[in-house]
Amino acid sequence: WETCWFKVELSIPQAWAGREVHFVWESDGEGMVWRDAQPVQGLTKEGEKTSYILTSSLKESEPHSLTLYVELACNGLFGAGKGSMIAPPDPDRRFTLSRAELVIFNKDVYELLVDLEILLDMAQLLGEENQRSFQALYTANQMINMCDVTDPSTFPAARDLAAAIFSQRNGESQHTIHAVGHCHIDSAWLWPYEETIRKCARSWVTVVRLMERNPELTFACSQPRLISVLWQAQQFEWVRSWYPGLYAQIQEFVAKEQFIPVGGTWVEMDGNLPSGESMVRQFLQGQLFFQEQFGRICSEFWLPDTFGYSAQLPQLMRGCGIRRFLTQKLSWNLVNTFPHHTFFWEGIDGSRVLTHFPPGDSYGMHGRVEEMLKTVKNNKDKGRVNHSALLFGFGDGGGGPTQKMLDRMKRMSDTDGLPRVQISTPDRLFSVLEKESSQLCTWVGELFLELHNGTYTTQAQIKKGNRECERILHDVEVLSTLAVARGGAFQYPASQLQRLWRLLLLNQFHDVLPGSCIQLVVEDALQYYTEIRRVGARLQEEAVQSLCRELLQPKAGSTESTLVLNTLPWERTEVISRTGPAGTETLALVTVPSMGYAIVREPLLPPQPVAVRKQEDGSIAMENGVIAVCLDMMGRLTSLRVGDSERESVPAGCYANQFALFDDVPLYWDAWDVMDYHLETRKPVTMLLKPLEITLAGGLRGSASFSLQIGKSSTLTQEIILDATCPYLRFLTQVEWKEAHKFLKVEFPVQVRSTNATYEIQFGHLQRPTHWNTSWDWARFEVWAHKWLDLSEHGFGVALLNDCKYGASVHGNILSLSL
């Protein structure tokens, strides 16, 4: 990720007067040309950007001698891996500069070649049944016959032949493609966050150069977090000092409505795993940015590359002023083809948004004939709408549009036999679609991506950090708000909380929270979580000190007491652990009101203490008057009953809390995927290292612990806890994971029959089938959930809760949590 600098001294020959002169630079690494201390051109070999235009027509008054600087990075468009495109960084990889030349650009030859490319594509792709394919073929043949490569004066007549074909117009019913420049830049993926700053600058300075030469070009830029690299947020001052000239130029093109901010969120976040509050903050921070910088909020939610879309998103969008949505990722479905490209998407509360998937199934088109024909042919909503989007430009690692892409599409603007292509804007496209929307279909519920199911579980520490930090920020805000409401000198820590939220939101980017990124990014993300925990703990302590100062002052003669706070909106009665006078840990049963506090002096006595007893066969029974459980020597649950009920929750002959190991060798990408066939490799974990033993003998709390060996070299230790008055059993699990290409789950078979299981999602829940009747059902063999999943029938059910996991499944009567 280092960069090196080249000083380039140029002297343009006088004989080149009137010619277009380019500085050509070809290297494996991405580069940036600087001139007069300003960035002027991004250079990316994979993005077909290998030259900087010094002059379009050399004049006597222009400088013939000048000095440029090239900043060359030790990474390509897709990072610094070796071999396949998606590879971890290779510390031994070398980057080569292969060309550095001053050249005359022959525009006549270039234009002739683009003409021929379009004609040959028409001839090949329109098919033998289409007379236009033959017209294109014979025109190209005539052009070749007419051209003498040694005599440039023959070129204009040949180009006239091509122009005659391109000027033959379409009928009024022809499909219209709205082409929008695009450059998807992952905030972090195969490169760290810091490299993204340079990728933004390289890509966007190139877009600015193109806009100067092509005033019709429009460019949709999502992710305010990336724009903020130039305009706002944490790096505002730093990057403004790096790229002040570029900063000013982009603002000019925004004012001209060529550089078009879209998106509505702080980053292009994962569409499944962030909590409801986190998703609201993504929209809040994104929309605040648009309002502050451009005087308007965004009406389009732009999320082309995340791994599925929660059924709660339509309600959140509408609540944040957004009524339009664009993505394309469901074209990656491995099993079922999604039936629409333009439709209304309805969320769990009935909110609807107009949704469009570009029918070309990509956000990185190159403006070729093949892509235009695919856009029309592939469109699933023919007859309902006659307009669609085409996003063109190199993406993922940046790059963006090129001049050749624009020149191809100029020839296809209204050419008989091809769809009508116009450079457009997202607003123009959606405005037309809204007018045509009376016949559109509605899709209700989640947009589930039938691929990348492994991202619900990959990188367990990132998943744990996200959930913990979401909880920390909730508690800090609740306590700080109460402290402000109580009055006094307490100042709400708005700026500090915004900084912490923005760190958390950044880590929810769709290749970071899912875990589909390189190790360097994981290390950065874990550091951000550590910072949120550290500062969050301090802010929480300050709020508590202000809120409860009098309560925290010990009074003379009073007995030792503990202040207990409840930041949730319902009364809670729980067993807590507190430090006694001698520094020893003691337990207490306390009741704390909703959003309130309690002072614990004399602990409550439970109506029935926890009883723990070891049976002759080595199993352990625990009960507290609410539930009764039985555990075998391997920690497996053989019985779970509620109170005095005779209803058994665990089926006869089955074990709940059963750990199982699966082979995990996906078809494509390790970090992203787990395939349905992994279920055929199930092996119950039965290697006992330490049998179940009682660790707390009862009273306020009973517990037992055991250890297992998993696979060849991993270990698992678990403590199973039952507290007084508590209606659930807790499992504290510690895994030392050293396996490769393995997948660990824990299973809970239950005596419940239902065709649907219920899963928590953002601000609500979703039901999914427990059977595999159809291909749509079995494609969801591994799904995501937030804090709970539940299998219930009339009058009875069992729920499985967690504090840091997202991958889950319920098939038949087995609840499974992916660890």
Secondary structure as UniProt FT lines:
FT   STRAND          3..11
FT   HELIX           14..16
FT   TURN            17..18
FT   STRAND          20..27
FT   STRAND          31..35
FT   TURN            36..37
FT   STRAND          38..44
FT   TURN            45..48
FT   STRAND          51..55
FT   TURN            60..61
FT   STRAND          65..73
FT   TURN            77..78
FT   TURN            91..92
FT   STRAND          97..105
FT   HELIX           107..125
FT   TURN            128..129
FT   HELIX           131..146
FT   TURN            149..150
FT   HELIX           152..154
FT   HELIX           155..166
FT   TURN            172..173
FT   STRAND          176..182
FT   HELIX           193..213
FT   TURN            215..216
FT   STRAND          219..221
FT   HELIX           224..231
FT   TURN            234..235
FT   HELIX           236..242
FT   HELIX           244..255
FT   TURN            256..257
FT   STRAND          259..261
FT   HELIX           276..294
FT   STRAND          300..302
FT   TURN            304..305
FT   TURN            311..312
FT   HELIX           313..319
FT   TURN            320..321
FT   STRAND          324..326
FT   HELIX           329..332
FT   STRAND          342..346
FT   TURN            348..349
FT   STRAND          352..356
FT   TURN            359..360
FT   HELIX           369..378
FT   TURN            380..381
FT   TURN            383..384
FT   STRAND          387..392
FT   STRAND          396..397
FT   HELIX           403..411
FT   TURN            412..414
FT   TURN            416..417
FT   STRAND          420..423
FT   HELIX           426..435
FT   HELIX           437..439
FT   STRAND          442..444
FT   HELIX           453..456
FT   HELIX           460..485
FT   HELIX           494..507
FT   TURN            510..514
FT   HELIX           519..547
FT   HELIX           549..552
FT   TURN            556..557
FT   STRAND          562..565
FT   STRAND          572..579
FT   TURN            581..582
FT   STRAND          585..592
FT   TURN            594..595
FT   STRAND          597..600
FT   STRAND          610..614
FT   TURN            616..617
FT   STRAND          620..623
FT   STRAND          627..631
FT   TURN            633..634
FT   STRAND          637..642
FT   TURN            643..644
FT   TURN            652..653
FT   STRAND          658..663
FT   TURN            670..672
FT   HELIX           676..681
FT   STRAND          683..684
FT   STRAND          687..699
FT   STRAND          701..710
FT   TURN            711..713
FT   STRAND          714..723
FT   TURN            724..725
FT   STRAND          730..736
FT   STRAND          742..749
FT   STRAND          756..761
FT   TURN            762..763
FT   STRAND          764..769
FT   HELIX           775..778
FT   TURN            779..780
FT   STRAND          783..784
FT   STRAND          788..793
FT   TURN            794..795
FT   STRAND          796..801
FT   STRAND          807..811
FT   TURN            812..813
FT   STRAND          814..818
//
